[in-house]
């Protein structure tokens, strides 16, 4: 299968091309829309990966131009703009699907496979011809259950013949399909050599030598089946060896990307420095905006999702054509510091969220699985409550979708999952519960109240479209991503600091404690917290004064602040909220109460 990647970010383009080549795709790269159009004019592509924002000719315009010219190849848009309007414009322009940057490489591969299957609906996920079986997702080929060890080109040849099993391919047609435009075309004997080697490997497994037959004067094709009949088997689980090969390639590209990304950070720092000095010209500003845009679209794909968000904020600053205030300059400096600190961390492994669906409604489940192919969700199914209880400890799903109509005890399971706890170091400590969404055919108010009391996070109707159900799942997943939050605690009592640390560390939060409030500002700017916990009464500088300082700063003024107080009397509480506190809690409160208050504030970030 031949793919054209039209992407102006050369680092991302090379990484994507490498990952796809490992899966035996032939990949050409174009760095702008006009170059992409020229390649499409001379080469036949099965699919085009098309970035939306491109130099010379943007992706949407190129997509329209292709459809207006009668080109029918599949088009998958790569867009950094995750809004419904942008998606609608892309699909209306003729795109078949879209992936939002930064994307997961494995999800991108799955979406490509799904699109290619959709493009030829007559083809099953597993390609078969008699006793020959080729699995595109694992790159495994067997004949009569004997595994064939094929080279990348041999695999691509066989894949080409199986997808077009009635077609005769000339040598020139094979070159057009399987050799990149960037490489010189092979000699005639090279094609013959690949065909000969493929025939020999098939014969060694028990096939006839002319399984791939020569049609003299025309080319090659699969020999028509006689006694052998096509058979369709269920798709097997992904082959671990092939998956490891792909992950290794992604890891290598991630390291290459991290080395080269310094040049982009340098451009951003130069632009920020010029902005402070009032010497930022249009050219450098546009260059900084472009580099920030590329980082926003690629960092998440290489294991730095928070870096993508920071780069997106940096891009917004440079996009603003109006006067940029000193406060904005300070904000930009902080963003760059955060971004550089983020890139010093180990990359986050790209793991799809796991959704456990507990339902025996076969039609609904099948529709959800089909829709989940288009989203970053891995789906597991439990058809009864007993199975669900048995597999949840080992699966540890990120979210559960529970069919309330499956059993009279469904609400009991909902309560169990919402109140889950574990024992850490011999002491029971609450863990974040598994969020549970329920779906049902019932729709009365009293039942909704029961679900809310049991801890349900959403009440959905079975009649809803699968896309809407999974959109609710995604929203819940976004709300539960709290483990990267950074919390700074300022209190002159070491025992209080120890108590808070022991309460919050099991949640996976990053903590910073400070006893001497005189060093608050340096620690604040260095640690960059997402939440600030302050004691009211402290020597030298008290918590109320610190909160006022924070609220007076243009960058930190929105930082959530939780106060610790010895006595919750009316005067203290009114004073705290008057100077901008978000919440307060007694120092004598239980650790479960503290955790609840902290999580509520963190979820608002």
N, C-alpha and C positions, 0 to 999 in steps of 0.2 A: 504494500500500500504506500502511495506517495503523498506526502504532506508538504504544503508550503507554509512556512511560518513568517508572517510579516510583522516584525517587531523592531523598534528602533533602539531598544535597550540591548546592546550587544552582549552584556554579561548574562542577562536573563535568557536571551535567544540561544546562546551557546549551551546553557545548562538544559533548557528544554529540548534542544536538538539532540544532545547527548543522551538524555533519558529516553527519548523516543527511538533513537537509533538502537539502543540496547534492547528495545522491544521489536526490532527488525522492521521498523518503518524506514522508508527513504525520505530524508528531510532536506528541503532547500530553505534558505533564509534570504529574506529581502529586508533591507533596513528602512525602507520608506514605501509609501503607497504606489508611487510611479514605478519603482523597481519591481514591486509585486505584480503590477499590471503587465509589465514586459515579460516576466517569467511565465505568467498564466497564458500569455499569447503564444508561447512556443512550447509549453510543457502541459501534459495532462495530469491533473491532481485529483486525488480522491477526496481530499479535505484541505481546507485552508484555515489555519489559526491566524486570526486577524486582530491585531491591536487596534483600539479605537482611535487613540490620539497618536497620529503619525505625521512626520514631516512631508511636505510637498502635496500629498493626497491623503486625507484622513480615512480611517477605516470605514466609517459609515458611507462616505461618498464612493469608495472603492467597491463596497458591497452592492450599492445601488447600481453602479456602472456594470458590474458583473452580471447582475440579474437582468438589467435592461439589454445586455448584449447576448442574452440567451444561455449563459453559463449555468449549469445545474449542479456543480459540485457542492458538497457540504461546506458550510461556513460556520465556524465556531468563533465568536467574538471574545476577545480578552479585554475587559474593561475595568478601570479603577473606579468608575462611577457607579456606585451601588444604589441607584435610585430607580423607581419604577418607570419614570419618564424616559431615562436613558435606555433602559432595557426595551421598552416599547418601541422607541425610535429604531433601535438596532434590529429588532425582529421584523418591524414593518419594512425596513430596508431590504429584507430578504435573508437575514441570518437564520440559521437553523437552531442555534442555541448560544448561550453566553456563559462565561466563567468570570467571576469577579476577582480581580487582583487584590491582595496577594493570594495565590491559589496553592493548594496542596498538589504536589506532583502526581501522587497516586490517584487523587481524585480526578485530575486532568486526564490521566491515562484512561480511567474508567469512563469518563464522559466521551472521550474520543471513540472508545470501543462501542459504547452505546449508540453514538451517532452513526458510526459505520454500519452497525447492524440495522439501524433505522433506515439508512440510505438504501439498503437492499433487504427489504422485509422478507424476501424469500429465503434468506440465509439464516440458519440457526446460529446460536452462539458458538457451537462446536461445528467445524467444517468436516464433512465426511464424504468419502467416495469408496464404496464397498467396505473393505476392511481397513482402509486408511482413515486416520482420525487426527485432525489438527486443532489444537486449542489455542486461539489467539491470545487469551488472557495469561496463559502460563508459558507460551511458546514451546509446548510439548507436542511432539509428533509420534504417533504409534502406528504400526501396521500389524494387525492380528495380535494386538496387545504387546508387541515388541517395540520398545522405545528406539527411535531413530536418532542418532547423534548427528545433527545437521549443522552446517555452517550457516552464518547469517544470510548469505546470498541463496543458499539452497532452500532455507526456510522460506524466504521471500518468494522464490520461484514457485514453490509448492503452494503457498498461500495464494499467489496470483492465479494459478491454474484452477484451484478449488473454488475461488470466488467467481470464476468465469469458466465453468466447466464445459460449456458448449462452444467456446471460442478458440480459434487457432491464433497463436501469437507468433508473429515473425520476429526475427532477431532484433530488428529496429524497434518493434513495439515493446519487446522485453527491456531494451535499453531505456526507452522513454519511461517505463514504469518503475524500474528498479535501480537506476543510477542517478545520482544527484547531478544537478546542472552545474555545480561547482567543479565537478571532476571530469576529466577527459573520458569520452566514451570508450568502452573496452573493445579489444580486437574481436574479430569474428570467432576465433578459436576459443576465446574466453567463455563465451556463451555455451559452445559445444562442450567444453570441459566441465562446466557446472551441471549441464544436463546429464552428461555421462556419469559423473560422480553420484548424482541424485538417483539415477537408474540403478546403479550398482548397490547403493544402500537399501533401496526398496527391494531389489532382488534378494539380497542377503537376509531380509526379513520374511521372504516367502512370496513376494509379488513377481509377476511376469516382468521380464526385462523391458518389454514395450508398454509398461503401465503408463509411461509418458511416451506417446507415439510421435513419430516424425511424419508430417504431411509434406511430401516432397514438393519443393518449389513454393511452399507457403509458410511452414513453420512447425510449431509444436502444440500439442494439446493432450488432455487426459484421454486415455482410450475408453471408449464407451463400455459400460458395464454389461456383462453377459449373465453369467450365473450368479455373480455377486450382486447383492442388492444394497441400496443405501440403508443405513440404520441410524436412528437418532437416539443418543443416550443422554442422560442427565449430565449437566456440567459439573465437573469435579471441583473440589476446593483448590484455591490458588497454590501452585507448586512453590514450596518454600525456597528452593534453590534459585528459581528465577526471580522471586521477589527479593531475595537477599542481593542478587546481582544488581537489580534496579536500585535498591536502597543504597548500595555501595557507590553506585554511579552518582546518585543524588548527593551523598555525603562528600564525595570528591569535588563535585561542582560547587558545593556550599563553601568548602575551604578555599577554592579558587576565587569565588565571589568575594569572600571576606578579605582576601589579600588585596584585591583590586578596588574595593569600595572606598579605600582611603582617599583616592583622588577626587571622588565625589564629595566627600566630607570636607576636603580642602577647599573646594569651590564654595561650599556653603559658608565656611568660616571666613573666607575672603570677602564674600558678599556682606556678611554680618558686620565685619570690621569696617567695611566701606560705608555701610548704613549708619553706624555709630558716628563716623567722622563726617557724614554728610556728603560723601564723594561717590556714592553708588550710582553708576550710569545705567542706561537702559540695557546695554548689551550684557553686563555682568548680572543684572537683575534677572533678565530672561534666562541666562545660563543657569543661575541658581534655581530658578523656578523649575526648569527642565530636569535638573539633577535631582531635586527634591521629589518631583513627580515620579521619576524612574525608581528612586529608592522606596517610595510609598507603594509602588506596584510590585516590587521584587523582594524586599526584606522579609516579609511574612512567608514567602515561598521557600526561603532559605533558613527558616527556623527563628526569625526575629519578628513575631507578630506585633509586639509593642513598638518595635522600631518603625514598622510601616505606619502605625498611627501617628507617631511623632513626626515622621517625614511628611505626612499628609498635613499636619498642622503647620509645619515649616513652609510647605508649598502655599498654604493659604495666606501666610504673612507676605510672601513675595508677590502673590497674585494681586494684592491690594495696591491699586494704582494711586491711591490718595496718599496724603502725607502720613508717614508712620511716626507715631509719637515716641518719646523716650521710653515710656512704659512698654510699648510694643518691642522696642529694641532690647530692653531687659528681658522681656518674655522670650524673644528669639534666642538670646544667649542661653537662657535656661533650657530651652528645647534642645539646642545643640549639645549642651552638656549632658542632658538626659540621653540623647541619641548615642553619643559616644560611649557613655557608660553602659548602655544597653548592648552595644556591639562588642563590649568586652566580656559579656557573659557567654556561657555555653549556649549554643542554639537549642531551641525547644524542639523536641521530636514531633514530627507531624503525625498525629494520631487522630483518626476520625472519631467523633463522638459516637457512643454506643447507645442506641435506643432499644429498649426491650418492650415489645408489644405483647400484652397478655390478652389474648382473644381467641375464640374458636370460630369467629365469623370469617370464613375463608375468603369471601369476595372482598370484604373491607381490607383484610390483611394483604391480599395480593395487590390491590390498588396502592396501598401504602408502600409496599416494597418497590413497586415499579416507580412511584414518584420519588422515593428516597434515592434512586440512582442519580437524580439530577441535583441532589443536595449532599452536603458533607456529613452524611449519616450512615452508620453501619447499623443494620437492623437484625435483631434476633427475635424469635417467636417462641412464646410459651402458650400452649392451648388450654391449660388449666392452672388453677392456683397452686396445686401441689408441685407441679413441674417448676413453676415460677419461684416458689420458696426454695426449691433445691438448687436452682442454677444461679440465683441472685448473688450468693456469697462469692462464687468463683467468677462470675461475669462482671460483677461490680458495675452495672450500667450507669451511664451519666444521667439518664432520664428514663422514666417508665410511662408508657401509655396503657392504661388499664381499662378494659371493657367491663363496665359495671354490670352488664347483663349476663356475664359468663357464669356467675355463681352468687348465691345468697350471702356468702361471706366476703364478697369483694371489698366492702367497706372496712372489714377487719384487716385485710392485707394493706389497704391504704393507710390505716393508722400505724401499722407496724413499720412501714417504710418511712413514714413522715416523722416517726419518733425513734429512728434507729440510733443506737449508741454502741460504743465499743469500750473495752477496758485497756487503758494505757498505764503501764507500770503499776498494775494492781488497783488503780483508782478509776472508777467509771468516769469517762470523759465524753461529752457529746461530740459527735462528728456531724458534718453537714449532712442533713438527711438526703435521701434520694428523692429528687422532685418527681411528683406523680401528677400526670394529667389524666383525667377520666373522660371517656366518651361513652355515650349511651343513647338509647332511643327515648328515654324518659325526659320530661321537660317541666316538671312541676317545681314550685318554689321550695317546698319542704325538703325535697330530695337535694336540691342545690345547697340548702343550709346544712344538711347532714354531711355532704361532701366537704364543704368549707370547714366544718368543725373537725372532720377527720384529717384535715391537712392537705386536701387537694389543691393543686396550683392552677388548674384550669378545668372548666366544665364545658365539654364539647359535644356537639350532636353528631351522631353517626351519618346523618344526611349531608354533613359538610363535605366539600371537595377535599380529596387527600392533600392537595397543595396547601389548603388553608389549615388543616390539622397539623401538618409538618411545620408550617410557619409559626404556629403557636408553640410547638416543641422547640424551635430555634430561639424564640424569644425567651423561653424559660432557661435554656442553656446559657444565653448571654447574661442573664441575671445572676446565674450561679457561679460565674467565673470570677472568684474573689481571691484565689490563692496567691495572686501576684501583688496584692495590695501591700503597701508599706505603711506601717503605723509607728509614730513617734510618741513616746510617753515621757512627760516631764514631771517629776515628783521628787522632793527632797527626802522622802522616806524610802529607804532601800527595801524594806519588807513589802511595801505596797508595789514597788517595781517588780519584785520577785513574784508576787501573787499574780500580777497581770501577765507577766511572761509565761508562767506555768499555765495560765488559762488560755492564752491566745496562740502559743506556739503549736499546739496540736492541729490548729486549723490551717497551718501552712503559711501564715502571714509572716512577712519580713518585719522584724521589730528593731527599734532603736530606743534605748533608755538613756535618760539624762537626769542626774541629781542636782547639778548646779545650774540654775536658770541663767546665770550670767553668760554662759557659752551657748545660749539657745540659738542665736542667729546663724553662727557658723555651722552648727550641726543641722539646722533646718535646710540651709542652701546646699550643704553637701549631701544629705540623705534624701532630700526631695520626697517627703512623705505624702501619702494619699489621705491620711487621717491623723489628727493631732489630739492626744489625750493630755489634759492639763490638771494639775492640782490647783486648788484655789489659793490656799495659804502656803507661801514659800518665802524664805529669806531673800533679801536683795531685790529680786523682781518677782512679783506674785503672778499667778495665772491670769488674772483679769487684765493686768498690764500687758502680758504677753499676747493675749487675745486681741487687745486693741492695736498692738503693733502689727499683728498679722492682718487684721481687717483694714489697716491703713495702707497696706502695700498693694499696688495694682496687680502684681502677679499672684500673691498668696491670698488675696482677699476672699476667694471662694473656697479655701481649704476647710473641710468639715472639722469642727472642734467639739470634743466631748469633755465635759468637766467632771472631776472627781471632787466630791464635797463631803465634809465630816458631818454636816447637819443640813438637811433639806428644809430649812426654814424659808418662809415666803420672801423675806428681804434678799437673801443670798440668791435664790432662784431668779427673782425679778432682775437683779443686777447682772447676773450671768447672761440671761437672754437679751437684756438691753444692749450689751456690748457685742452681740452677734454670735453667741454660742448656738450650736445645733441641738445639743442634748446635754443632760447631766445625770449623774448616778451617784448614789451614796457609796462611800468607801466600805460600808458594811454589807453591801449587796452580795449575793451569791455569785459564783463564777458563771453560772448559767445565765444569770441576768445581764452580767457584763458582756458575755459573748453575744447575746441577742441584740443589745444596743450597738455593739461594734459592727456586727454583720449588717444591721439595718442601715448604718451610715455608709459602710463600704459598698453596698449594693447600689447606692445612689450615685457613685462616682462615674 
